[in-house]
Amino acid sequence: MSVAHDPLDPSTWVVTAGRPGRAGEPLNYPISPVSTFAHGAERIYSRGDSTPAWEALETVLGGLEEADAVSFASGMAAAAAVFAPLPTGSRVLLPDDCYHGVVKLAENGSQQARWTVERLPMTDTDGWCSRMGSVDLAWIESPTNPLLETADLTTILRAGSGTSTLVAVDNTFATALRQRPLDLGADLCMQSSTKFIGGHSDLLGGVVTTRRPDLLKQLRETRSLQGATPGALETFLALRGVRTMALRLDRAESTARFLVKQLSEHPAVFNVRYPGFGSMVSFETLDGERADRLCQALGVIIHATSLGGVESTLERRAATPGQEHLPAGLIRFSVGCEAPGDLWADLQQALQT
Ligand SMILES: Cc1ncc(COP(=O)(O)O)c(C=O)c1O
């Protein structure tokens, strides 16, 4: 008989956690569309009382960070649940480079005079540290989307802990397998499970983890009141996807390292950005026209937005509405699980056009 380690390695945890487990039951929670439960037990109505499948997914995702997890209908729903309880007149700090949906969310709230927004480069560690205790919400994103800047999380989170500032980290690009901000003092950690957790570009989902019971209660209440609940099919797919997250990420990361080296040596490519872990890479071509041609010439890699799937995708970010401030030739590249040689051959032929 084999003896499991305690705690389990994360790659074992994602495979084994959150299963029904009793004799005669299926190994996986079935797709179970449910709004209401027969009276007489704890669960009454799923929006407020959760479902066994959401809880299974939350067990897997929370356990990866030794925290509690609350799953949402999308990454944006998860982000909105962090902003929702801020009292009117709050001060919010955001990175200069930040997922544009979250920027829009913050800007909308600021236009409605709910809060004010300040932006700082994620690399300005002193600037971030000096705001701790004076801003109400510090929303960190690291690595940032799409410029892949990384925060000195240890220093910034140490400065934030014990202050009145609520510190949240968007961990979508790193995942809990590469970075655990709650260990370093973050109050909340958010991920779009649409990306690496799901891993197959077939669902929308989001998750927030926390070790603070007061924030857990608030997140669940916000999810219920905003109705931002995950769908039954999406929950099933996220659970199915997360089982292979460690495998997928290892594979994609090693391919990303190989491609970063190749791209850095290619004469038509500039400013290759890679945070040193994970499978997100950004690079520049000389101008927008060349970047567009590259996108059109791909054969294996898919020209599409989003990231974190088994399939490699890339796009010219400045072509996205609201992202025109980015370098025109900037390509954001999500490396997938295909053979490294095939991906490099595809990029090489596309760069030639
Ligand atoms: C870093 C980051 N955070 C949040 C989101 C929003 O997630 P979703 O699309 O699941 O709402 C995205 C989506 O691309 C993202 O890249």
The ligand as a Tripos MOL2 file, in Angstrom:
@<TRIPOS>MOLECULE
LIG
   16    16     1     0     0
SMALL
NO_CHARGES

@<TRIPOS>ATOM
      1 C1         -5.3130   38.6610  -15.9380 C.3       1 LIG1
      2 C2         -6.7810   38.4920  -16.1790 C.ar      1 LIG1
      3 N1         -7.6310   38.7300  -15.1690 N.ar      1 LIG1
      4 C3         -8.9680   38.5980  -15.3330 C.ar      1 LIG1
      5 C4         -9.5070   38.2300  -16.5460 C.ar      1 LIG1
      6 C5        -10.9970   38.1180  -16.7170 C.3       1 LIG1
      7 O1        -11.3790   36.7820  -16.7720 O.3       1 LIG1
      8 P1        -12.7110   36.2570  -17.5350 P.3       1 LIG1
      9 O2        -12.4940   36.4750  -18.9870 O.co2     1 LIG1
     10 O3        -12.7930   34.8380  -17.1100 O.co2     1 LIG1
     11 O4        -13.8550   37.0590  -17.0250 O.co2     1 LIG1
     12 C6         -8.6510   37.9770  -17.6230 C.ar      1 LIG1
     13 C7         -9.2010   37.6050  -18.9350 C.2       1 LIG1
     14 O5         -8.4950   37.5630  -19.9160 O.2       1 LIG1
     15 C8         -7.2550   38.1090  -17.4250 C.ar      1 LIG1
     16 O6         -6.3850   37.8940  -18.4250 O.3       1 LIG1
@<TRIPOS>BOND
     1     1     2 1
     2     2     3 ar
     3     2    15 ar
     4     3     4 ar
     5     4     5 ar
     6     5     6 1
     7     5    12 ar
     8     6     7 1
     9     7     8 1
    10     8     9 2
    11     8    10 1
    12     8    11 1
    13    12    13 1
    14    12    15 ar
    15    13    14 2
    16    15    16 1
@<TRIPOS>SUBSTRUCTURE
     1 LIG1         1 GROUP 0 **** ****
